[in-house]
Amino acid sequence: MSAESYLLIIGSGPREYREELFRSLSGRRLWLFTDRTPTWQLDYIAGHTVIPQLNAARVSAKVAFLSEAASRLTASAAVEGVLTFEEMFLSAASQLADELGLPSLSYGAAENCRDKQRTRELLTAAGIRQPSFRFARSAEEASAIGAEFGYPVVVKPRGLAGSMGVNLVHSAADIEEGFRIATSAARIGAQRHGGGALIEQYLEGPEIAVDSVVVDGRLEPLYIVRKRFGPKPFFEESGQTVNADDPLLLDAELMAMIQAAFTALGLRNAMTHTEVKLTAAGPVIVEVNGRLAGDFVPHVAKLATGLDGAILAAQVACGEPVDTARRVRRSAAHQIAYADRGGRFNYISLPDAGSHPYLVASGTLLAPGATVTLPPDGYMARCGYVIVAAPSADECDASLAAAVRDMSVDITPSRDATL
């Protein structure tokens, strides 16, 4: 690689989830576009550009600021690829890569993934199994759709990530509140896909994700993510498990459905995280994300399979051959400890590594004194985590359960906290 060539990273995200990705890429020359002066990122990057307006709500504004900064960078150096791990920058990063003539998801495909209504419409038109869905612009429209579908229904913002604002509504009496929760979360997340919310038929069955690499439109599945969720009516993911030998990797029907979805959405070159419900009638796509998975999934997957998602994403972004050889075959998992009440976070007790032979890592996600807010009022309830890896799925499950039992959260409740 030329001394004056860089892999351009747009945004970084929280250190707890992203430092492992930057560490994986530290063998490359990285240039970071960020909205604030880097701190921990400095250990891994060759240079950076601070763009205070990077979080602008409109993609056109983001792209304008990114293009200006990229022009200054390319005046003296080459950009070999453009990469982001952040949902909010996906469309802008794809358009910038398009402008620079580099491999990308493409701006159109990024928007097809980010706009959940557009995703549903395109996949349904292609004959791919979807929940029944309609878009509601008001609580009254949401109520009419709920009556048409029958309860329960899922109400979700149109263009956010991380399950923010997604909630399960069991009856007509609760649909107005469900609609309010979704639209309020959209405002918190600076949603730019318009007001209103998507109303979907609720489907029974476990939810998984298929993480894959796509090169020139061709799907290559990497691993299956088995998901766990916090208490209903919300859909916040509390943990995930990856087994290198998950039998669903060999499910031809599942993989054919995902390939057809990628074709319908126009995905060309990307890492993808596709969420799927396994129903009695067969697999049904919940969402398609045109980026590397969030949370600790890349770390867990690397422990289970040896596949490094950050390196794979960089290879795709730079148009290099993608190495998907599995060098490890075991099971790994993580679990998030959530607060059960709002208030002031004091501390979290974590398992002793000496008592848990398969414990890989544990840590806290909040600083002492931090304010804890639970959905629907806020999304600051993650207090700590554990990560385990073991030779078999049974040993992994047992190790995770034992580690979780040794975690406890201490919170001083707020006056109006609800248990």
C-alpha positions in Angstrom: 0.0 0.0 0.0 1.3 3.5 -0.9 2.6 5.6 2.0 0.1 8.2 0.8 -3.0 6.0 0.5 -5.7 5.8 3.1 -8.8 3.8 4.0 -11.2 6.6 4.9 -13.4 5.9 8.0 -16.5 8.1 8.5 -17.5 8.3 12.2 -16.4 5.9 14.8 -19.1 5.3 17.4 -18.7 4.5 21.1 -15.3 3.1 22.2 -16.8 0.1 24.0 -18.2 -1.3 20.7 -15.8 0.1 18.1 -12.3 0.0 19.5 -11.9 -3.6 18.6 -12.8 -2.8 15.0 -10.2 0.0 14.8 -7.6 -2.3 16.4 -8.2 -4.9 13.6 -7.6 -2.2 11.0 -4.5 -0.7 12.6 -2.3 -2.5 10.0 -3.8 -0.1 7.4 -3.3 3.6 7.1 -6.6 5.0 8.3 -7.9 8.6 7.9 -10.9 9.4 10.1 -13.6 12.0 9.3 -15.3 12.8 12.6 -17.4 15.5 14.2 -15.1 16.0 17.2 -11.4 15.8 18.1 -10.4 12.1 18.4 -9.2 10.6 21.7 -8.9 6.9 21.8 -9.0 6.7 18.0 -5.5 8.3 17.8 -3.9 5.0 18.7 -5.1 3.5 15.4 -5.3 6.3 12.8 -2.7 8.0 10.7 -4.7 11.3 10.5 -8.1 12.9 10.9 -10.3 15.7 9.8 -12.8 17.2 12.2 -16.1 18.1 10.5 -18.4 19.7 13.1 -21.4 19.5 10.9 -21.0 15.8 10.2 -24.2 15.0 12.1 -26.3 17.1 9.8 -29.8 15.6 9.5 -29.9 15.8 5.6 -27.8 13.4 3.6 -27.2 16.1 1.0 -25.6 18.3 3.7 -23.5 15.4 5.0 -22.3 14.6 1.5 -21.4 18.2 0.8 -19.3 18.4 4.0 -17.7 15.0 3.3 -17.0 15.9 -0.3 -15.3 19.1 0.6 -13.1 17.3 3.2 -12.4 14.5 0.8 -11.2 17.0 -1.9 -8.7 18.5 0.5 -7.5 15.0 1.5 -7.2 13.7 -2.1 -5.2 16.7 -3.2 -2.2 15.1 -1.5 -3.1 11.5 -0.9 -5.1 8.6 -2.4 -8.3 7.2 -0.9 -8.5 3.4 -1.5 -11.8 2.9 0.2 -14.6 4.5 2.1 -16.0 2.7 5.2 -18.5 3.5 8.0 -19.7 1.4 10.9 -22.4 3.9 11.7 -26.0 3.6 10.4 -26.4 7.4 10.3 -23.5 7.8 7.9 -24.3 4.9 5.6 -26.1 6.8 2.8 -23.6 9.6 2.8 -20.6 7.3 2.9 -22.0 5.3 0.0 -22.6 8.4 -2.1 -19.0 9.7 -1.3 -17.6 6.3 -2.4 -19.7 6.5 -5.6 -18.3 10.0 -6.3 -14.7 8.8 -5.8 -15.3 5.8 -8.1 -14.7 3.3 -5.3 -16.6 0.1 -4.5 -19.8 0.8 -2.4 -23.2 -0.3 -1.3 -24.3 2.6 -3.6 -26.4 5.5 -2.4 -29.6 4.1 -3.8 -29.1 0.7 -2.1 -28.2 2.4 1.2 -31.5 4.4 1.1 -33.4 1.2 0.2 -32.0 -0.4 3.4 -32.3 2.7 5.7 -35.9 3.6 4.8 -37.9 0.7 6.2 -41.0 1.5 4.2 -39.0 1.5 1.0 -37.4 -1.8 2.1 -40.8 -3.4 2.6 -42.2 -2.1 -0.7 -39.3 -3.4 -2.8 -39.2 -6.8 -1.1 -42.9 -7.3 -1.3 -42.8 -6.3 -5.0 -40.1 -9.0 -5.5 -42.4 -11.6 -3.9 -40.2 -12.0 -0.8 -42.0 -13.0 2.4 -42.8 -9.9 4.5 -45.1 -9.1 7.4 -48.2 -7.2 6.3 -47.3 -3.5 6.7 -48.7 0.0 6.2 -47.3 3.4 6.9 -49.3 5.6 9.3 -49.0 9.4 9.4 -51.2 9.8 12.5 -52.4 7.9 15.5 -55.8 7.7 13.8 -54.3 6.0 10.8 -52.3 3.7 13.0 -55.5 2.7 14.8 -57.3 1.9 11.5 -54.3 -0.2 10.4 -54.2 -2.1 13.7 -57.9 -2.9 13.3 -57.3 -4.1 9.8 -54.3 -6.3 10.7 -55.6 -7.5 14.1 -53.5 -7.3 17.2 -50.7 -7.5 18.2 -48.8 -5.2 15.8 -45.3 -3.8 15.7 -44.9 -0.1 15.5 -41.6 1.3 14.5 -39.9 4.5 13.2 -39.2 4.5 9.5 -35.5 5.2 9.5 -33.7 4.5 12.8 -31.5 1.7 14.0 -30.8 -0.2 17.2 -34.5 -1.0 17.8 -35.1 2.6 19.0 -38.8 3.3 19.3 -39.8 -0.2 18.1 -42.6 -1.5 20.3 -45.3 -4.2 20.4 -48.9 -3.1 20.7 -51.4 -5.6 22.0 -54.7 -3.8 21.7 -56.5 -0.9 20.2 -56.4 0.8 23.6 -52.6 1.0 23.3 -52.1 1.9 19.7 -52.0 5.7 20.2 -49.3 5.3 22.9 -47.4 2.9 20.6 -47.5 5.4 17.8 -46.3 8.2 20.2 -43.3 6.1 21.3 -42.2 5.4 17.7 -42.5 9.0 16.6 -40.9 10.4 19.7 -37.9 8.1 19.2 -37.6 9.3 15.6 -37.3 12.9 16.9 -34.6 11.7 19.4 -32.7 10.0 16.6 -33.1 13.0 14.2 -35.0 10.8 11.7 -35.0 12.3 8.2 -37.4 9.9 6.5 -40.5 11.9 7.4 -43.0 11.8 10.3 -45.2 8.9 11.1 -44.5 5.2 11.8 -44.6 1.8 10.2 -47.3 -0.6 11.4 -46.5 -4.2 10.9 -48.1 -7.5 11.5 -46.5 -9.3 14.5 -45.0 -12.7 13.6 -44.3 -15.4 16.1 -40.9 -17.1 16.1 -37.3 -16.6 17.1 -35.3 -13.9 15.4 -31.8 -14.4 14.0 -29.5 -12.4 11.8 -27.5 -13.6 8.8 -24.3 -11.6 8.5 -22.7 -11.8 5.1 -20.4 -10.2 2.6 -21.6 -9.1 -0.8 -19.3 -8.6 -3.7 -20.7 -7.6 -7.1 -24.1 -8.5 -5.8 -23.3 -12.1 -4.8 -24.0 -13.2 -1.3 -21.6 -15.1 0.8 -23.0 -15.9 4.3 -20.5 -15.7 7.1 -22.3 -16.6 10.3 -25.7 -16.8 12.0 -26.5 -14.5 15.0 -29.0 -15.9 17.5 -30.6 -12.9 19.3 -32.0 -12.3 22.7 -34.3 -9.4 23.6 -35.2 -7.4 26.7 -38.7 -7.3 28.1 -41.6 -6.5 25.9 -43.2 -4.3 24.6 -39.8 -3.1 23.4 -37.3 -4.9 21.1 -34.0 -3.9 22.5 -31.4 -6.6 21.9 -29.9 -7.8 25.2 -27.5 -10.4 23.8 -26.4 -12.5 20.8 -24.8 -15.9 20.3 -22.7 -17.1 17.3 -22.0 -20.8 16.7 -19.5 -21.4 13.9 -21.3 -24.6 12.9 -24.8 -23.2 13.0 -26.9 -25.5 10.8 -28.8 -22.5 9.3 -25.7 -21.7 7.3 -26.6 -24.7 5.2 -30.3 -23.7 4.8 -30.7 -23.2 1.0 -34.2 -21.7 1.3 -33.0 -19.1 3.8 -29.9 -18.1 1.7 -31.9 -18.0 -1.5 -34.4 -15.6 0.1 -31.6 -13.3 1.3 -29.9 -13.3 -2.1 -33.2 -12.4 -3.7 -33.7 -9.6 -1.2 -30.2 -8.2 -1.9 -31.0 -8.2 -5.7 -34.3 -6.5 -5.1 -32.7 -3.8 -3.0 -29.8 -3.3 -5.4 -26.9 -4.2 -3.0 -23.6 -4.6 -4.8 -20.6 -4.3 -2.4 -21.0 -4.4 1.3 -21.0 -6.1 4.6 -24.6 -6.9 5.6 -26.6 -7.7 8.7 -30.0 -9.2 7.7 -32.6 -9.8 10.4 -35.0 -12.7 9.9 -37.9 -14.2 11.8 -38.1 -18.0 11.7 -41.9 -18.5 11.5 -43.9 -21.7 11.2 -44.5 -20.7 7.5 -40.8 -20.2 6.9 -38.2 -17.4 7.2 -39.4 -13.8 6.9 -37.1 -10.8 6.5 -37.4 -8.2 9.3 -34.8 -5.8 8.1 -31.7 -5.5 5.8 -28.8 -3.5 7.1 -26.1 -2.6 4.6 -23.3 -2.5 7.1 -21.4 -4.5 9.7 -23.5 -5.5 12.7 -23.5 -3.3 15.7 -23.0 -4.0 19.5 -20.4 -6.7 20.3 -21.5 -8.9 17.4 -18.3 -8.5 15.3 -16.2 -9.3 18.4 -18.3 -12.4 19.3 -18.3 -13.6 15.7 -14.5 -13.3 15.5 -14.2 -15.4 18.7 -16.5 -18.0 17.2 -15.3 -18.2 13.6 -12.0 -16.3 13.3 -13.7 -14.1 10.7 -12.8 -10.4 11.4 -15.7 -8.3 10.2 -13.7 -5.1 10.2 -11.0 -6.6 7.9 -13.7 -8.0 5.6 -15.5 -4.7 5.4 -12.2 -3.0 4.5 -11.4 -5.5 1.8 -14.8 -5.0 0.3 -14.5 -1.2 0.5 -11.1 -1.3 -1.2 -12.1 -3.7 -3.9 -9.6 -6.4 -2.6 -10.1 -10.2 -2.6 -12.2 -11.1 0.4 -10.8 -13.8 2.7 -13.7 -15.7 4.3 -11.8 -18.8 5.5 -12.8 -19.9 9.0 -9.9 -20.4 11.3 -11.8 -21.1 14.5 -14.8 -23.3 15.2 -16.5 -22.7 18.5 -19.4 -20.8 20.1 -19.3 -17.3 21.6 -21.9 -15.0 23.1 -22.4 -11.7 24.9 -25.0 -10.4 27.2 -25.9 -6.8 28.2 -27.0 -6.0 31.7 -29.9 -3.5 31.5 -31.2 -1.4 34.3 -34.7 -2.3 35.5 -35.5 1.3 36.7 -34.6 4.8 35.9 -32.4 6.8 38.2 -28.7 7.4 39.0 -26.3 4.7 38.1 -23.9 3.8 40.9 -22.0 0.7 39.8 -22.3 -2.8 38.3 -20.6 -5.8 39.9 -19.0 -8.0 37.3 -18.0 -11.7 37.3 -14.6 -12.7 38.5 -12.5 -14.0 35.6 -10.9 -16.6 37.9 -14.3 -18.2 38.5 -15.3 -18.3 34.8 -12.8 -20.1 32.6 -14.6 -19.2 29.3 -15.1 -15.5 30.2 -13.3 -13.3 27.6 -14.3 -9.8 28.7 -16.6 -7.8 30.9 -17.0 -4.2 31.5 -19.2 -1.2 32.4 -21.1 0.9 29.9 -22.0 3.8 32.1 -20.0 6.1 34.3 -20.9 6.4 38.0 -23.5 9.1 38.5 -24.9 8.8 34.9 -28.6 9.2 34.5 -30.4 6.0 33.5 -33.5 6.4 31.4 -35.6 3.5 30.2 -37.8 3.3 27.0 -39.9 5.1 26.0 -38.5 8.1 27.9 -34.9 7.4 26.8 -32.4 4.8 25.7 -29.7 5.0 28.3 -30.2 1.8 30.3 -27.2 -0.4 29.2 -25.0 -0.7 32.3 -22.5 -3.4 31.5 -21.7 -6.6 29.5 -20.0 -10.0 29.5 -18.5 -11.9 26.6 -17.8 -15.6 26.6 -16.3 -18.2 24.2 -16.3 -21.9 24.6 -15.6 -25.1 22.5 -19.3 -26.0 22.2 -22.7 -24.4 22.2 -23.8 -26.1 25.4 -20.6 -24.9 27.2 -21.0 -21.4 25.8 -24.6 -21.2 27.1 -23.7 -22.5 30.5 -20.8 -20.2 30.8 -22.9 -17.2 29.8 -25.6 -18.0 32.2 -23.1 -18.4 35.1 -21.4 -15.1 34.2 -24.8 -13.2 34.1 -25.8 -14.6 37.5 -22.7 -12.8 38.9 -23.7 -9.4 37.5 -25.8 -7.0 39.5 -26.6 -3.3 38.9 -26.9 -0.7 41.7 -29.1 2.3 40.8 -30.6 5.0 43.0 -34.1 5.2 41.7 -35.5 8.5 40.5 -38.5 9.8 42.3 -40.9 8.8 39.5 -39.0 5.6 38.4 -41.2 2.7 37.4 -40.2 -0.9 38.1 
